[in-house]
Amino acid sequence: MLDVPATLSRRSDLGQFLRTRRSALRPIDVGLEEDTNRRHVAGLRREEVAKLAGISTTWYTWIEQAREINFSLDVIDEIGRALLLTPPEIAYLKVLASDTPPQECTLDPDIPDALRKLVELHRAAPAYLATPRLDLLVWNSQLGEIFDYQEDGNLLSRNVLWRMFFDPSRRQLYVDWETAARGCVAVYRNIYATYYGDKHFDDLLTTMMRDPDFTRVWNDWEVLPPDVPAFLVRHRTLGLCELEPIQATLGISPGCYLALFSSKKLS
């Protein structure tokens, strides 16, 4: 578990995220003239971002340095636009900048029998119910067949993120494993911002950092909303299939969600 206040951790990540995005942009990307003779580092300078965002260089520098200062979410909007961030990335920054206490994750919420049966008896396509940490709670037989989830498996074996990196069969299952893995990490980072300081999230992150591929992707600071696009899997018996998930959050526990897939067999 991280031994620092959650708000400080979020502010630190906000600064790191801004530095990563700033270093990835060239002046020409944001309509500025390229001055290669005076530029000694890659990316935009802090003063350039500050000017584009309409704030002082000192103020922007303090935000990047995670200083304990107060600033409005309008400032985040302006910085996000200056750095050409996507709407989900700007929303992520606002979570990191917020003083709202982080949520706590429950790994064994009470699941109504009717909901459990709805998932288990769904026959049209794969379906599951999961915690915000991406641990599967309930799933149907189709999902179990494709992704090899077992009822008697331990907690990590039921975690989508852990299986993506620590289960070698995932690299054969996904037609484009790299894209699927990066998407999974980007979604986890987005969710993680809401749960800073939660032991369950921190324990999983500590475990994930043992994998060099995960660490490589994590350090790219990509952020995506939970809306996962369609993807292709190649199953040993089902062949090539396209799966497209539809996800909805539920009221049984904060952050728990239901995923239903549409499935199309391609070969």
C-alpha positions in Angstrom: 0.0 0.0 0.0 1.3 3.4 -0.8 2.5 5.2 2.3 1.5 8.7 1.2 -1.7 10.7 1.4 -4.0 9.9 -1.5 -4.3 13.6 -2.6 -0.6 14.0 -2.7 -0.2 10.8 -4.8 -2.9 12.0 -7.2 -1.2 15.4 -7.5 2.2 13.8 -8.1 0.7 11.7 -10.9 -1.0 14.7 -12.3 2.4 16.4 -12.6 4.0 13.3 -14.1 1.2 12.9 -16.6 1.6 16.5 -17.7 5.4 16.1 -18.1 4.9 13.0 -20.2 2.4 14.6 -22.5 4.4 17.9 -22.8 7.6 16.0 -23.8 5.6 14.1 -26.5 4.6 17.3 -28.3 6.6 19.4 -30.8 6.0 23.1 -31.2 4.7 22.5 -34.7 2.0 20.3 -33.2 0.4 23.2 -31.4 1.0 25.9 -34.0 4.3 27.2 -32.7 7.4 27.8 -34.7 10.1 25.2 -34.4 13.4 26.7 -33.1 15.9 23.8 -33.2 18.9 26.0 -32.5 17.7 27.0 -29.0 15.8 23.7 -28.1 17.9 21.4 -25.9 15.1 19.0 -24.8 12.4 17.1 -26.5 8.9 18.4 -26.4 7.4 21.7 -25.4 8.8 24.0 -22.7 6.8 24.8 -19.6 6.5 28.4 -20.7 5.1 27.4 -24.0 2.4 25.3 -22.4 1.6 28.1 -19.9 1.2 30.6 -22.7 -1.1 28.3 -24.7 -3.1 27.7 -21.6 -3.3 31.4 -20.6 -1.6 31.0 -17.2 1.7 32.1 -15.8 4.8 29.9 -16.2 5.2 29.9 -12.4 1.7 28.7 -11.9 2.0 25.9 -14.5 5.4 24.9 -13.1 3.9 24.6 -9.6 1.1 22.4 -11.0 3.7 20.1 -12.6 5.7 20.0 -9.4 2.7 18.9 -7.4 2.8 21.9 -5.2 0.0 22.2 -2.7 -1.9 25.0 -4.5 -5.5 25.5 -5.3 -6.6 25.8 -8.9 -9.9 25.6 -10.7 -11.0 22.8 -13.0 -11.2 25.5 -15.7 -7.4 25.7 -15.6 -7.2 21.9 -16.1 -9.4 22.3 -19.2 -7.1 25.0 -20.6 -4.0 22.9 -19.9 -5.7 19.9 -21.5 -6.5 21.8 -24.6 -3.0 23.3 -24.8 -1.5 19.7 -24.6 -4.1 18.4 -27.2 -5.5 15.9 -24.6 -8.5 13.8 -25.4 -11.7 14.3 -23.3 -11.0 11.1 -21.3 -7.5 12.4 -20.6 -8.8 15.7 -19.4 -11.4 13.9 -17.2 -8.5 11.9 -15.8 -6.6 15.0 -14.9 -9.7 16.4 -13.1 -9.8 13.3 -10.9 -6.1 13.7 -10.1 -6.6 17.4 -9.3 -9.7 16.7 -7.1 -9.7 16.9 -3.3 -12.5 14.4 -3.2 -11.6 11.4 -0.9 -10.8 8.3 -2.9 -13.2 5.4 -3.0 -12.6 2.0 -1.3 -12.8 -1.2 -3.3 -14.6 -4.3 -2.1 -13.5 -7.6 -3.6 -16.5 -9.6 -2.3 -19.6 -7.5 -2.6 -23.0 -9.0 -2.0 -24.5 -10.0 -5.3 -28.2 -10.5 -5.6 -29.2 -14.0 -6.7 -31.2 -12.6 -9.6 -28.2 -10.8 -10.9 -25.9 -13.8 -10.5 -28.4 -15.9 -12.4 -28.8 -13.3 -15.1 -25.1 -13.5 -15.8 -24.6 -17.3 -15.4 -27.6 -18.2 -17.5 -26.9 -15.7 -20.3 -26.5 -17.8 -23.5 -26.3 -15.3 -26.3 -22.6 -14.4 -25.8 -19.9 -14.1 -23.1 -20.9 -12.1 -20.0 -19.4 -11.3 -16.6 -19.7 -9.2 -13.5 -16.5 -7.6 -12.1 -15.1 -5.4 -9.3 -13.6 -2.0 -10.2 -10.2 -3.7 -9.8 -11.1 -6.0 -12.8 -11.6 -9.1 -10.7 -14.3 -11.4 -12.1 -17.1 -12.1 -9.6 -19.6 -14.0 -11.8 -19.3 -15.2 -15.4 -21.1 -17.5 -17.8 -19.9 -20.7 -19.6 -19.1 -18.9 -22.8 -16.7 -16.5 -21.1 -15.2 -19.4 -19.2 -14.6 -21.3 -22.4 -13.0 -18.5 -24.3 -10.9 -17.0 -21.5 -10.3 -20.1 -19.4 -11.7 -18.8 -16.1 -12.2 -21.5 -13.5 -14.6 -21.4 -10.5 -11.9 -22.9 -8.2 -9.2 -20.4 -9.3 -7.5 -18.0 -6.9 -8.2 -14.2 -6.9 -5.4 -13.3 -9.2 -6.4 -15.9 -11.8 -9.8 -14.1 -12.0 -8.2 -10.7 -12.5 -8.4 -9.5 -16.1 -5.2 -7.4 -15.8 -3.1 -10.1 -14.2 -4.2 -12.7 -16.7 -3.4 -10.4 -19.6 0.3 -10.3 -18.6 1.0 -13.3 -16.4 -1.0 -15.9 -18.4 1.1 -16.9 -21.5 -1.9 -18.2 -23.3 -3.3 -14.7 -23.6 -0.6 -13.8 -26.1 -1.9 -16.5 -28.4 -5.6 -15.8 -27.7 -5.6 -12.2 -28.6 -4.9 -11.5 -32.3 -3.4 -8.2 -31.3 -2.1 -8.8 -27.8 -0.1 -5.6 -27.6 -3.1 -3.4 -28.3 -5.3 -5.4 -26.0 -2.7 -5.2 -23.2 -2.2 -1.5 -23.6 -5.9 -0.9 -23.5 -6.3 -2.9 -20.4 -3.5 -1.0 -18.6 -4.9 2.4 -19.8 -8.3 1.5 -18.4 -6.8 0.3 -15.1 -4.8 3.6 -14.7 -8.0 5.6 -15.3 -9.9 3.6 -12.6 -6.9 3.6 -10.3 -7.0 7.4 -10.0 -10.4 7.1 -8.1 -9.0 4.5 -5.6 -5.6 6.0 -4.6 -4.5 4.5 -1.2 -6.9 1.5 -1.5 -4.9 -1.6 -0.4 -6.4 -3.9 -3.0 -5.5 -1.6 -5.9 -2.0 -1.0 -4.5 -1.4 -4.7 -3.9 -2.3 -5.6 -7.5 -0.2 -2.7 -8.9 2.8 -4.0 -6.8 2.3 -7.5 -8.3 1.9 -6.2 -11.8 5.2 -4.2 -11.6 7.1 -7.5 -11.5 6.3 -8.0 -15.2 8.6 -5.9 -17.5 6.0 -5.7 -20.2 3.4 -4.2 -17.8 6.0 -1.8 -16.4 6.9 -0.7 -19.9 3.2 0.0 -20.8 2.4 1.6 -17.4 5.2 4.1 -17.8 3.7 5.3 -21.1 0.9 7.0 -19.1 -1.9 6.1 -21.5 -5.5 6.6 -20.3 -8.7 5.2 -21.7 -12.3 5.1 -20.5 -13.8 1.6 -19.6 -15.6 1.5 -23.0 -13.4 -1.2 -24.6 -13.7 -1.4 -28.4 -14.3 -4.6 -30.3 -11.3 -7.0 -30.5 -10.4 -10.3 -32.2 -9.5 -13.6 -30.5 -8.4 -16.8 -32.0 -9.7 -19.8 -29.9 -8.4 -23.3 -30.2 -11.9 -24.7 -30.8 -14.1 -21.7 -31.7 -11.7 -20.3 -34.3 -11.4 -16.6 -35.1 -14.1 -14.5 -33.3 -14.8 -10.8 -32.9 -16.0 -9.8 -29.5 -17.5 -6.4 -28.7 -18.3 -5.6 -25.0 -21.0 -3.4 -23.7 -20.4 -2.4 -20.1 -22.6 -0.8 -17.4 -21.9 0.1 -13.8 -24.1 -1.3 -11.1 -25.4 -0.2 -7.7 -24.4 -3.3 -5.8 -21.0 -1.8 -4.9 -19.2 1.3 -6.1 -17.5 0.7 -9.4 -18.7 -2.9 -10.0 -19.8 -3.4 -13.6 -21.6 -5.8 -15.8 -20.1 -6.7 -19.2 -22.1 -8.3 -22.0 -20.5 -9.2 -25.3 -21.7 -9.5 -28.8 -19.9 -12.3 -30.6 -19.3 -12.8 -34.3 -17.5 -15.9 -35.6 -15.2 -15.0 -38.5 -13.8 -18.4 -39.4 
